[in-house]
Amino acid sequence: MYAQMVRSTGTLKSRAEMTPEEAAFQDRIDRGERIEPQDWMPEGYRRTLIRQIGQHAHSEVVGQLPEGNWITRAPTLERKAILIAKVQDEAGHGLYLYAAAETLGVSRDALIEDLLAGRMKYSSIFNYPTLTWADIGAIGWLVDGAAIMNQVPLQRTSYGPYARAMVRICKEESFHQRQGYAIMMKMARGTPEQREMAQDALNRFWFPALMMFGPSDRDSVHSAQSMAWRIKINSNDELRQKFVDQTVPQAEFLGLTIPDPELRWNEAKGGYDFSEPDWAEFHEVLRGNGPCNADRMAARRKAWDEGAWVREALAAHAAKRAARPVAAE
């Protein structure tokens, strides 16, 4: 999940503890109705959505960075064009999500300032380096594959603008996943050196991809309220299990090996048993101590600072346009 550690702002209440407004709101959620910006909502619901959508948006934008530095080094012109399109898509996803967050009464500038001040996070996966061209394939296959696993259910999330944004995002993410898998297939069927490169990329990105779904359910104590509000549809472990079950056969088809000695099919549960990620590493990366945290944040600060004149010019232009009808009268 691109918003891995969002804490629900609010306490899970019994029906007896709810105010009449809260009970009516929960009834709408339970009936599967969509909540729209003009509707009454608990403050905790609004604040939780701001955190989740904001961190999702930040992840889409920061997610351009590991791939962007491979645009000039892509092995063919076709691969270069595809990668440019993908990076452009990620920028668009950030735009859709920032716009959805703004319907909750928070400005885009405030969300970005929270990111730069460390008050908001982005997905831990983007703090790992892309060392070879195979890493671009692994990101598409594993990272975007994990994103789709989480984001398809979010098309049914209770907040309308978020759910509608996810429809287009999921369509584009499915293209990204296929693009990554095509790269891995090409390399897995290439020279021994290319095959080794593909296996190395899988080895390095497998467990960080599993971390994308957030901590184990036993440690994710703040998910209950988000699931009651249908901000979150599935638990972290449910999504992680589904991702593993889907991805292992894909790796087998490629002739690559999942880097987990504990991986084995469990007939009783109809899914794979697998090792948990290193959660100590996960929390270290989220705290800002990952391999690329400093580089990623430096790039975002540079972009924010150097784009100040553009924002100022656009604001001045908007103010002039707004003043024209007044002047004409």
URJOQUI-V871699 format. One record per pair of residues at least 4 apart in sequence whose C-alpha atoms are under 6 Angstrom apart, sorted by the first residue. I is the first residue (numbers start at 1). J is the second residue. If there is no record, write none. Layout:
# URJOQUI-V871699
[[I:J] [I:J]]
This chain:
# URJOQUI-V871699
[[1:150] [1:212] [1:213] [2:56] [2:59] [2:123] [3:52] [3:55] [3:56] [4:214] [6:52] [7:222] [8:48] [8:222] [8:226] [9:44] [9:48] [10:44] [12:225] [13:17] [18:22] [18:23] [28:33] [29:33] [34:158] [34:159] [34:160] [35:158] [35:159] [35:160] [36:160] [37:103] [44:48] [49:53] [50:54] [50:101] [55:121] [55:122] [57:94] [57:97] [57:98] [58:122] [59:63] [59:122] [59:123] [60:90] [60:94] [61:91] [61:94] [63:126] [64:68] [64:87] [66:130] [70:74] [71:80] [74:79] [74:80] [96:165] [100:161] [100:162] [102:106] [102:107] [114:119] [114:120] [115:119] [115:120] [124:286] [125:208] [127:290] [127:291] [127:292] [127:293] [128:291] [128:292] [130:135] [134:198] [134:201] [135:201] [137:180] [137:183] [137:184] [138:142] [139:143] [140:144] [140:176] [140:177] [140:180] [141:145] [141:177] [141:180] [141:181] [142:146] [143:209] [144:177] [145:177] [147:151] [148:152] [154:163] [155:163] [155:166] [155:167] [156:163] [157:163] [157:230] [157:231] [158:230] [158:231] [166:170] [184:188] [187:194] [187:195] [188:195] [190:194] [202:206] [203:259] [205:209] [207:277] [213:236] [214:236] [215:220] [216:237] [217:237] [226:230] [226:231] [226:232] [227:231] [227:232] [227:233] [243:247] [244:248] [245:271] [251:256] [252:256] [262:274] [262:275] [263:273] [263:274] [264:272] [264:273] [265:271] [265:272] [266:270] [266:271] [266:272] [284:289] [285:289] [285:290] [288:293] [302:306] [303:307]]
